[in-house]
Amino acid sequence: MTTTTQLLEQPFSTMSDMIRAHADERPAHTAIVDGGRVLTFAAFDALIDRAAAQLQRDGIDNKGAVAMCGPSSIEYVTTFVAALRIGAAACPLAPSSTAEQLAAMVRDCGAGILFVDDSASAALDTVDEKLTVKRVALEGVANPSFASWLAAEGAKPTSVTIDPDQTFNIIYSSGTTGTPKGIVQPHKMRWGHVRRAEALGYGPDAITIVSTPLYSNTTLVSLIPALMRGGTVVLMRKFDARGFLDLAQKYRATHAMLVPVQYRRLMDLPDFGSFDLSSFRMKTCTSAPFPADLKADILARWPGGLVEIYGMTEGGGSCLLRAHEFPNKLHTVGQPAPGHDIRIIGDDGKELPRGETGEIVGKSMSIMTGYHNQPKKTADAEWFSPEGERFIRTGDVGRFDEDGFVVLGDRKKDMIITGGFNVYPSDLEAELAKHPAVAESAVVGIPSREWGETPGAFIVLRPGHMATAEELRQWMNARVGKTQRLTYATIVESLPRSSIGKVLKRQLRDEFRPTST
């Protein structure tokens, strides 16, 4: 029997083998908590075996694909790992997708079986003539149910050999129109995340709360290392701030990966300080801009370290900001992670000197294979260095400061070009945040006959504060340069966001109505 220590010392190990080794070494240790249900590593490993064996009986083979769509649950995680155990790709799909998108993603990944809840199953019934894949109910009343579908107790799959370059999962990007791109991540990319996790304190005694959806890479970069290093995962099906703190206090949580909007809601609770969070070792954040003032508030009032992870689902290169170690660098996203090569390139594709602003590109062992069935889009996402090394383009604008920390700007597609001048929305949003009445804002480019486009702001007010859109626009325009001035401002109750907290700026641009000023 290979031990977990031996597996971690190898150049490459699989998630399936790591979980099996934990089950052999500490069978009674809790692997997953899902509401009132608790699953030990021994029971988890046995359940994975039963699901994996049945997948093979259903014709899913090595290098096949298995899709799942539903809320976080023991059944969901089991099907995910069972697919990996037989060498198939796990393909988690967003329940928020339209029925047409779900059907298109299932066809694109080539899934031989689809695990769904009642809601997703009902949605797919509207496009049933386009989708013939076998369905199994993760939960609900649909047939067959997960429990009735499972192979008998004691069943084991036929073992397979998994190559490091083999597909681990296909993550579909969150597009607001059309079919999202399938991002193919190999096993070696996920192994790189597990290697990195040791520095974040993940281990057998770690207790990690998972409160973001399982189809998101944001979630998987926390869930996978937590389980592979033998810790306990507490699933939270739907996030709410007080419920999260209740769970953290009850289970003495040591780790959590949260997105900025979740942190903001937690820190805004009037009784945040009444919860005992002293067990926390490390909190992480990714997926959306993380305001410096919010980082500072977390450092001041929430025990344990705080690390911001800047990167993409596509991989390439990541940056880490250990905020508790560099409190003077909270305006940055940190330095390149160990083994990651981050560079800044200009519009001509040539590398820029330190201090100059351009597009961020990166490479590491954590890099996607490509976009599934889309070689042209894969090529568009790549940049090759003069040495011929493959980097992934982030589409983000940024620069290195004098200490080698990356200062992030905007998505290139979100940059506003007005009268030939580049205007960065993040600069204007940071300035708006200085007004005492502004809780948050989103600045986008709005059409202009004279200038092509000009900045427009959608503003959320702080509770108990009053200000008109025109007052805020004039206050802002007195503080910024001529090309940065807002020609439009409106007060909104909230900003539209994806399920993992990214502001949907495309939606704001699409909904812009100049008559509403």
C-alpha positions in Angstrom: 0.0 0.0 0.0 1.3 3.4 -1.0 1.0 5.9 1.8 -0.2 9.5 1.4 3.3 10.7 2.3 4.8 8.7 -0.5 2.1 9.8 -3.0 2.8 13.5 -2.1 6.5 12.9 -2.7 5.9 11.6 -6.2 6.1 13.8 -9.3 2.5 13.1 -10.0 -0.4 11.4 -8.1 -4.1 11.2 -8.7 -7.0 12.4 -6.6 -8.5 8.9 -6.6 -5.3 7.4 -5.3 -4.9 10.1 -2.6 -8.5 9.6 -1.3 -8.0 5.8 -1.2 -4.8 6.2 0.7 -6.5 8.5 3.3 -9.3 5.9 3.6 -6.7 3.2 4.3 -4.7 5.3 6.8 -7.6 7.1 8.6 -10.8 5.4 7.7 -12.9 7.0 10.5 -11.8 10.6 9.7 -14.6 12.8 8.4 -14.2 13.6 4.7 -17.5 15.5 3.9 -20.2 17.2 5.9 -23.4 17.9 4.0 -26.1 19.3 6.2 -26.9 16.6 8.8 -24.9 13.9 6.8 -21.4 13.0 7.6 -19.2 10.8 5.4 -15.9 9.3 6.6 -13.0 8.7 4.2 -13.6 4.9 4.3 -17.3 5.4 3.4 -16.4 8.1 0.8 -13.9 5.8 -0.9 -16.4 2.9 -0.9 -19.1 5.1 -2.4 -16.7 6.3 -5.1 -16.0 2.7 -5.9 -19.7 1.8 -6.3 -20.3 4.8 -8.5 -17.2 4.2 -10.6 -18.1 0.5 -11.1 -21.6 1.5 -12.3 -20.2 4.1 -14.6 -18.1 1.4 -16.3 -21.1 -0.8 -16.5 -23.0 2.0 -18.2 -20.3 2.2 -20.9 -18.2 5.1 -19.6 -14.5 4.2 -20.3 -11.1 5.6 -19.7 -11.0 9.1 -21.4 -14.8 9.3 -21.6 -16.8 12.1 -19.9 -19.3 12.4 -17.1 -21.4 15.6 -16.6 -23.2 16.8 -13.5 -25.5 19.7 -12.8 -27.0 20.5 -9.4 -26.3 21.9 -5.9 -23.3 20.9 -3.8 -23.9 17.5 -2.2 -22.2 14.3 -1.2 -23.6 12.7 -4.4 -22.2 15.5 -6.6 -18.7 15.2 -5.2 -18.9 11.4 -5.4 -19.8 11.4 -9.1 -17.0 13.9 -9.8 -14.3 11.7 -8.2 -15.8 8.5 -9.5 -15.4 9.8 -13.0 -11.8 10.5 -12.3 -11.3 7.1 -10.8 -12.1 5.4 -14.1 -10.1 8.0 -16.2 -13.1 9.9 -17.4 -13.3 13.7 -17.5 -15.6 15.3 -14.9 -17.7 18.0 -16.5 -19.6 20.2 -13.9 -22.3 22.4 -15.5 -23.9 25.6 -14.1 -27.5 25.2 -13.1 -28.0 28.8 -13.9 -27.4 28.0 -17.6 -30.4 28.0 -20.0 -31.7 24.7 -21.2 -30.2 25.2 -24.6 -26.8 26.0 -23.1 -27.0 22.9 -20.9 -27.8 20.7 -23.8 -25.1 22.2 -25.9 -22.5 21.7 -23.1 -23.5 18.1 -22.7 -23.1 17.5 -26.4 -19.8 19.4 -26.5 -18.1 17.5 -23.7 -19.4 14.2 -25.1 -20.8 13.0 -21.7 -22.0 9.5 -21.7 -24.1 10.1 -18.6 -25.6 13.2 -16.9 -26.2 13.6 -13.1 -28.9 16.2 -12.5 -31.3 17.5 -9.9 -35.1 17.9 -10.6 -34.7 21.6 -11.7 -32.0 20.9 -14.3 -33.9 17.8 -15.5 -37.1 19.7 -16.0 -35.2 22.4 -17.9 -33.7 19.8 -20.2 -37.1 18.2 -20.9 -37.8 21.3 -23.0 -34.9 20.4 -25.4 -35.2 16.6 -24.9 -35.3 15.9 -28.6 -31.8 17.3 -28.9 -30.4 15.4 -25.9 -30.4 11.6 -25.6 -27.8 11.1 -22.8 -28.8 8.9 -19.9 -29.8 10.9 -16.8 -29.5 10.0 -13.1 -31.0 12.1 -10.3 -28.5 13.5 -7.9 -31.5 14.3 -5.7 -35.3 14.8 -6.1 -37.9 12.4 -7.3 -36.7 11.7 -10.9 -35.7 8.2 -11.8 -33.4 6.5 -11.6 -32.2 8.0 -8.3 -28.6 8.1 -7.4 -29.1 5.4 -4.7 -30.9 3.0 -7.0 -28.4 3.6 -9.8 -25.3 2.8 -7.7 -23.6 -0.6 -8.0 -24.1 -3.0 -5.1 -22.1 -2.5 -1.9 -18.6 -3.8 -2.2 -18.5 -3.3 -6.0 -15.2 -2.0 -7.4 -14.3 -0.6 -10.8 -11.7 -2.1 -13.1 -8.5 -0.1 -12.4 -7.1 2.2 -15.1 -3.8 4.0 -15.7 -4.1 7.8 -15.8 -1.6 10.0 -17.6 -0.7 13.4 -16.1 -1.7 15.0 -19.4 -5.1 13.3 -19.4 -8.2 15.4 -19.0 -9.2 15.9 -15.3 -12.2 18.1 -15.9 -13.8 20.4 -18.4 -14.9 23.7 -16.9 -17.3 25.8 -18.9 -16.7 29.6 -18.8 -19.5 31.8 -17.6 -20.7 33.5 -20.8 -23.9 35.6 -20.7 -24.8 34.7 -24.3 -24.2 31.7 -26.5 -22.5 28.5 -25.4 -19.6 28.9 -22.9 -16.2 27.7 -23.9 -15.1 24.3 -22.4 -11.7 24.8 -20.6 -9.8 21.5 -20.5 -7.7 21.1 -17.4 -5.3 18.1 -17.2 -4.5 16.0 -14.1 -1.1 17.6 -13.8 -2.6 21.0 -13.5 -4.7 19.9 -10.5 -1.7 18.2 -9.0 0.1 21.6 -9.2 -2.8 23.1 -7.1 -2.3 20.3 -4.5 1.4 20.9 -4.3 0.7 24.7 -3.8 -1.8 23.9 -1.1 0.7 22.9 1.5 1.9 26.5 1.8 -1.7 27.5 2.5 -1.9 25.2 5.4 -4.2 22.5 4.0 -3.6 19.1 5.7 -5.3 16.2 7.5 -6.5 18.4 10.4 -7.9 21.2 8.1 -11.6 21.9 8.0 -12.6 23.8 4.9 -16.0 25.4 4.3 -17.1 25.3 0.6 -19.8 27.9 0.0 -19.4 28.5 -3.8 -20.8 26.2 -6.5 -19.0 23.1 -7.5 -19.0 23.9 -11.2 -16.7 26.9 -10.6 -13.0 26.6 -10.7 -12.9 29.0 -7.8 -14.5 26.2 -5.7 -12.4 23.4 -7.1 -9.0 25.0 -6.3 -10.1 24.8 -2.7 -12.2 21.6 -2.6 -9.7 19.4 -4.4 -6.6 20.2 -2.3 -8.7 20.0 0.9 -9.8 16.4 0.1 -6.5 15.3 -1.5 -4.6 16.3 1.6 -7.0 14.5 3.9 -9.0 17.3 5.4 -12.7 17.7 6.1 -14.9 19.6 3.7 -18.1 21.2 5.0 -20.5 21.8 2.1 -22.8 24.9 2.1 -25.4 24.6 -0.6 -26.3 28.2 -0.7 -24.3 31.0 0.8 -25.7 33.4 3.3 -23.5 35.4 5.6 -24.8 34.5 9.0 -25.2 30.9 8.0 -21.6 30.8 6.9 -20.4 32.2 10.3 -22.6 29.7 12.1 -21.0 26.8 10.3 -17.5 28.2 10.8 -18.0 28.5 14.5 -19.7 25.1 14.8 -17.1 23.1 13.0 -14.1 25.2 14.0 -13.2 25.9 10.4 -9.6 26.5 9.5 -10.0 27.4 5.8 -12.4 29.0 3.4 -12.2 30.2 -0.2 -14.6 33.1 -0.7 -15.2 35.7 -3.4 -15.1 39.4 -2.7 -18.8 39.9 -2.6 -19.1 37.2 0.1 -16.4 38.8 2.2 -18.2 42.2 1.9 -21.5 40.7 3.1 -19.7 39.0 6.0 -17.8 42.0 7.2 -20.9 44.2 6.9 -22.8 42.1 9.4 -23.3 44.2 12.6 -22.6 41.3 14.8 -19.7 39.9 12.9 -17.4 40.3 15.9 -19.6 38.1 18.1 -18.7 34.9 16.2 -15.7 32.9 17.4 -13.5 32.6 14.3 -10.2 32.0 16.2 -9.8 28.5 14.5 -9.1 30.0 11.1 -5.6 29.6 9.7 -6.0 30.8 6.2 -8.7 32.5 4.1 -8.3 32.8 0.3 -10.0 34.9 -2.3 -10.2 34.8 -6.1 -12.4 35.3 -9.2 -13.1 39.1 -9.0 -11.4 42.4 -8.0 -10.7 42.4 -4.2 -10.8 46.0 -2.9 -7.8 47.1 -0.7 -10.1 48.5 2.0 -11.9 45.2 2.3 -8.6 43.3 2.6 -7.6 45.7 5.4 -10.9 45.2 7.2 -10.5 41.4 7.1 -7.0 41.6 8.3 -8.1 43.8 11.2 -11.1 41.8 12.4 -10.8 38.1 11.2 -8.1 35.9 12.7 -5.7 33.9 10.4 -3.9 34.7 7.2 -5.4 36.1 4.0 -4.2 35.2 0.6 -5.5 36.6 -2.7 -5.0 34.3 -5.7 -5.0 36.0 -9.0 -5.3 33.7 -12.0 -7.6 32.2 -14.6 -9.5 29.0 -15.0 -7.4 28.6 -18.1 -4.3 28.6 -15.9 -1.0 29.8 -17.2 0.4 31.9 -14.4 -0.9 32.9 -11.0 0.0 35.6 -8.5 -0.3 35.3 -4.7 -0.7 38.2 -2.3 -0.1 37.1 1.3 -1.9 40.1 2.6 -1.1 39.4 6.3 2.6 39.5 5.4 2.5 42.5 3.0 -0.2 44.9 4.4 1.4 47.7 2.5 0.7 45.9 -0.8 -3.1 45.5 -0.5 -3.6 47.5 -3.8 -1.8 44.7 -5.7 -2.6 41.1 -6.5 0.8 40.0 -5.2 3.9 38.4 -6.7 4.1 35.4 -9.2 3.5 32.2 -7.4 6.5 29.8 -7.0 7.3 28.2 -10.4 5.0 30.7 -12.3 6.3 33.0 -15.0 4.3 36.2 -15.4 5.1 38.8 -18.1 3.6 42.0 -19.4 3.2 42.4 -23.2 2.2 45.3 -25.4 -0.3 45.4 -28.2 2.4 44.3 -30.6 3.0 41.1 -28.6 6.4 42.2 -27.4 7.4 42.0 -23.7 7.4 45.3 -21.9 9.9 46.6 -19.4 9.0 46.5 -15.7 6.8 49.4 -14.7 5.0 49.7 -18.1 1.4 48.7 -18.4 0.2 46.0 -20.8 -1.5 42.6 -21.0 -0.6 40.0 -18.4 0.4 36.6 -19.7 1.7 33.6 -17.7 2.9 30.1 -17.7 3.4 27.3 -15.2 2.6 23.6 -14.9 -1.0 24.7 -14.1 -2.1 25.4 -17.6 -5.1 24.3 -19.6 -4.8 21.9 -22.5 -7.0 24.2 -24.5 -10.7 25.0 -25.2 -12.6 21.9 -26.0 -13.2 21.4 -29.7 -12.2 25.1 -30.4 -8.6 25.2 -31.7 -9.0 28.7 -33.1 -10.0 30.1 -29.7 -7.2 28.1 -28.0 -4.7 29.7 -30.4 -6.1 33.1 -29.7 -5.5 32.6 -26.0 -1.9 31.7 -26.4 1.3 33.8 -26.5 4.7 32.4 -27.2 7.8 33.9 -25.8 10.9 34.5 -27.9 12.2 31.3 -26.4 9.2 29.4 -27.8 7.5 28.8 -24.4 3.7 28.7 -24.3 1.9 31.3 -22.2 -1.8 32.0 -21.6 -3.1 35.5 -22.3 -5.3 36.8 -19.4 -7.0 39.6 -21.2 -6.2 41.7 -18.1 -4.2 44.9 -18.1 -1.5 45.4 -15.4 2.1 46.2 -14.5 4.8 45.3 -12.1 5.7 47.8 -9.4 9.2 48.5 -8.2 9.1 45.5 -5.8 7.8 42.9 -8.3 4.2 43.0 -7.2 1.5 43.0 -9.9 -0.8 46.0 -10.0 -4.0 45.0 -11.8 -5.9 47.2 -14.1 -8.9 46.0 -16.1 -10.0 43.5 -18.6 -8.8 44.7 -22.0 -12.4 44.3 -23.2 -13.6 46.5 -20.4 -11.1 49.3 -21.1 -12.8 52.5 -22.4 -11.3 54.2 -25.4 -12.7 57.8 -25.5 -11.4 60.1 -28.1 -8.4 57.9 -28.6 -7.5 57.9 -24.9 -7.5 54.7 -22.8 -9.6 55.0 -19.6 -9.4 52.2 -17.0 -12.7 51.6 -15.2 -11.0 50.3 -12.1 -9.3 53.7 -11.6 -12.7 55.5 -11.6 -14.3 52.8 -9.4 -11.5 53.3 -6.9 -12.1 57.0 -6.9 -15.9 56.7 -6.5 -15.3 54.4 -3.5 -13.8 57.3 -1.6 -17.2 59.0 -1.4 -18.8 58.2 1.9 -22.2 57.4 0.3 -20.8 54.9 -2.2 -20.8 51.2 -1.3 -19.7 50.0 -4.7 -19.8 50.9 -8.4 -19.2 49.6 -11.9 -18.0 51.9 -14.6 -18.5 50.9 -18.3 -18.1 52.5 -21.7 -21.3 54.0 -23.1 -21.8 55.0 -26.7 -20.9 58.6 -27.7 -21.3 60.1 -31.2 -18.5 62.6 -30.5 -16.0 60.4 -28.6 -16.9 56.8 -29.6 -17.6 56.0 -26.0 -17.4 57.7 -22.6 -17.4 56.5 -19.0 -20.8 55.8 -17.3 -21.2 54.7 -13.7 -23.7 52.4 -12.0 -23.6 53.2 -8.3 -24.8 51.3 -5.2 -25.3 53.5 -2.1 -24.3 52.6 1.4 -27.3 51.9 3.8 -28.5 55.0 5.5 -26.7 57.4 3.0 -28.4 59.7 0.6 -27.0 61.1 -2.6 -28.3 61.7 -6.1 -26.6 60.4 -9.3 -26.0 63.9 -10.5 -24.4 64.9 -7.2 -22.0 61.9 -7.4 -21.2 62.6 -11.0 -20.3 66.2 -10.3 -18.3 65.2 -7.3 -16.4 62.6 -9.3 -15.8 64.9 -12.3 -14.2 67.5 -10.1 -11.6 65.0 -9.1 -10.5 63.3 -12.3 -9.0 64.2 -15.6 -11.0 65.5 -18.6 -11.0 62.1 -20.4 -12.1 60.3 -17.3 -15.1 62.4 -16.5 -18.5 60.6 -16.2 -21.1 61.6 -18.8 -23.6 59.3 -17.2 -24.4 58.1 -13.6 -27.3 56.2 -12.1 -28.1 54.8 -8.7 -29.0 51.1 -8.7 -30.0 48.8 -5.8 -27.4 46.2 -6.7 -24.9 45.3 -9.5 -25.6 42.2 -11.6 -23.2 39.4 -10.7 -22.4 35.9 -11.8 -22.8 33.1 -9.3 -19.2 33.6 -8.1 -19.5 37.3 -7.7 -18.1 38.8 -10.9 -19.9 42.0 -12.0 -21.6 41.4 -15.3 -20.4 44.6 -17.1 -21.7 43.4 -20.4 -25.2 43.2 -19.0 -24.8 46.8 -17.7 -23.7 48.0 -21.1 -26.6 46.2 -22.8 -29.1 47.7 -20.3 -27.8 51.2 -20.7 -30.6 53.7 -21.4 -29.5 57.3 -21.9 -33.0 58.6 -21.1 -32.6 57.3 -17.5 -30.2 60.1 -16.5 
